[in-house]
Structures are given as structure tokens and as C-alpha cells.
Amino acid sequence: MAASSSPSATIPLRDLSLVSPSIKPLLSFNLQAPNSLRNIRTRASFSLDFPQHRSSHKSGGSEIPLLSSIMNDSEKLAFGECSSEQQMNSYSKDISGCSQQNILIRNSVGENLVGILHEAGSTELVILCHGFRSSKESKTILNLANALVKERMSVFRFDFAGNGDSEGSFQYGNYRKEVQDLRAVVLYFQKQKQKVCAIAGHSKGGNVVLLYASIYHDIPRVINISGRFNLKRGIEDRLGKDYMQRIKEDGFIDVKDKSGAFLYKVTEESLIDRLTTDMLTACHSIDQNCRVLTVHGSDDDIVPPEDAYEFGNHMVNHKLHIIQGADHRYMAHQEQLAELLLDFIKSDLVEDGIV
């Protein structure tokens, strides 16, 4: 079922350049008290790709540094004054004259989700969803946003609750809640009269966009990048072979890195959330008119490629592409990944008479 691929143009990343030297950044971009932002206004001008930074959240009284080799320490952005719609003031302007806005969207439990809208002037919008313990600043998400904007497609990338710059505590599992985060985002843009033409997610984000499509049938195109079909697999790699016994005895497992430093806490409730998330039923529940693309790397050592074939076996309107030699993060295949996403969305828009 694998399809062939073709080369694409290089997609450069650009560094953020804060303008207006007289303005000093005011926030650390960790929005625990968003109401305090309302009296602060500042502007900046930058290219599309933000500098990548480290974020942290607290869970069970411990600070959780977000794992990522794809993020760097750098200056934090200052937010503008929030409107009644939780929309923050625009920043001007990035590549190709595309404007950017920092936007706050309140989810169903009252947490503020932080996102960035790249407004390319199109009536169509693509929403990008990050993976496990990642953020909207991941290299994969940034490169996809860059490629889409260059093709005059507007993009919104955001952090799920408990990740990146959004409010909330990080939770293992949490698939159902992240679907509701995505729902809040979609409803926000529907209220703004902007049509969401596609939702795309990397890794765990791939699961989230598929689960969304299985519940809400209002998105015509879904892109699953390296999502996991069998959610019972991969747990031992993170938690150890005796994880069920340990969590039954203690009620939680503290996950640590190789040096013994605390990373995050897994509760019994959050583990059950993952174990009871059924991707097979989700695949069968996606509307047959919804077009689904699954992209996976042949050398993925986090989620095995056979998961991608399982998705293909259980969805009607589905296209599968295996990128030969690609790992889970597509470190050496970012251009090819972006081209596949663009081709899928643009070909569908042409068929629909939109472009």
C-alpha cells in the first residue's frame, strides 16, 4: 500500500527577531494567570518560525521539563491585550507578508490553550497538533506550518493543555481530553467564520485528530503522521514490564530519565485512559466522506510501521504513504513530509473547486 514519494524544495527555518528595542519582553509565556495579561500590550515582528524554547509544567508538586531535542532556550514572547474572544493582538509580519496572531482559546474545563495563527489570507485553515510531551514549537510542526503558509494556506498551531505554554497540568494518556481541546479550537474558528479544511497531528497528535474525526464529522481532511494504532504497545518501554503491578500497589508511577531525574507522573486513571482508547472503533466511526492520509517512517523506532498499515486496513477513504528511511521525528525527511501533506490538501482543494 506504500506510495512513492517525490523530492520537494528546501524549507528553511528562520530565527525570531524581536523588534522595537524599547520594549522589554514582559512574560515568561507560562500562562498560569492569564488575567494579568489584559493590561499589557507589546508588539513584535518576526519570521514564521519561532525560536524553540523549553517549557515546564508542574504535576503532583514536581516540575516537569518537556523532553525534546528539538527545542532550544531563547527569549519568550510577550503577549498583547486579550479581547473578549480570548484573541491576542496581532504581530506583523512573517514571510510572504503573512500576519501572525497569538490566540488564547478556553477549553471545556476553563483552561487557556495558547496558539499561533498564521494568516495567509486564505478562506481555508489547517490546524496542526503536536505529539506526546511536545509543543507547537516542535521542528515538525514548525516546518509543516512554514510549508503551508508558503502555499498561501492559513495555519493554526497550538499547545494542548498541560503542554508548552497552555494552562493545565501534564497528564499521561489524556486522549479524550485532548480531543476536547481540539474541539474547542475548531469551534473557535467556526465562530470566527473561518473554515477548517484539515486537521493534522504528529505522533500522539495523529491519534487525537483521528479520534476527533470519529466523534465530530465536521472536518473533511485528516492527516495522521506516525500515530499509534495499538495503544497497548509502547507502555512497557516507558514504564517497565511490571507497570500494572506497581500502579495497582502505589496508585502511580514516577517516570524518570536515565540520570534519575523526575520527568512526569503516571496515575492509574491516566493509564486506564490510554488502555481503553480504542483506535479500531475510532477508525470504523470516521465518516466515509472524510479523507484520511497516514504518513509513517519505515525506520520509526517509537511507533512501528505496521501500525500505519493497520490504520489503512480499517478506514474506507484512506491513503497511506511510508517514507523510506524516515524515523519518528522525520529528522532527515522534513521536506518530504511537508510535500506529502501539501499534495494531499491541495489536490483535495482542487477537486472541491476551492483552488
C-alpha positions, 0 to 999 in steps of 0.5 A: 500500500506504500506510495512513492514519494517525490523530492520537494524544495528546501524549507528553511527555518528562520530565527525570531527577531524581536523588534522595537528595542524599547520594549522589554519582553514582559512574560515568561509565556507560562500562562498560569494567570492569564488575567494579568495579561489584559493590561499589557500590550507589546508588539513584535515582528518576526519570521514564521518560525519561532525560536524553540524554547523549553517549557515546564509544567508542574504535576503532583508538586514536581516540575516537569521539563518537556523532553525534546531535542528539538527545542532550544532556550531563547527569549519568550514572547510577550503577549498583547491585550486579550479581547473578549474572544480570548484573541491576542493582538496581532504581530506583523509580519512573517514571510510572504507578508503573512500576519501572525496572531497569538490566540488564547482559546478556553477549553471545556474545563476553563483552561487557556490553550495558547496558539499561533495563527498564521494568516495567509489570507486564505478562506481555508485553515489547517490546524496542526497538533503536536505529539506526546510531551511536545509543543507547537514549537516542535521542528515538525510542526514548525516546518509543516506550518512554514510549508503551508503558509508558503502555499498561501494556506492559513495555519493554526498551531497550538499547545494542548493543555498541560503542554508548552505554554497552555494552562493545565497540568501534564497528564499521561494518556489524556486522549479524550481530553485532548480531543476536547481541546481540539474541539474547542479550537475548531469551534473557535474558528467556526465562530470566527467564520473561518473554515477548517479544511484539515486537521493534522497531528504528529505522533500522539497528535495523529491519534487525537485528530483521528479520534476527533474525526470519529466523534465530530464529522465536521472536518473533511481532511485528516492527516495522521503522521506516525500515530499509534494504532495499538495503544497497548504497545509502547507502555512497557518501554516507558514504564517497565514490564511490571507497570500494572503491578506497581500502579495497582500497589502505589496508585502511580508511577514516577517516570524518570530519565536515565540520570534519575531525574523526575520527568512526569507522573503516571496515575492509574486513571491516566493509564486506564485512559490510554488502555481503553482508547480504542483506535479500531472503533475510532477508525470504523466511526470516521465518516466515509466522506472524510479523507484520511492520509497516514504518513509513517517512517519505515525506520520509526523506532517509537511507533512501528510501521505496521501500525500505519498499515493497520490504520489503512486496513480499517478506514474506507477513504484512506491513503497511506504513504511510508517514507523510506528511511524516515524515523519518528521525528522525520529528522532527515525527511522534513521536506518530504513530509511537508510535500506529502501533506501539501499534495494531499490538501491541495489536490483535495482543494482542487477537486472541491473547486476551492483552488 
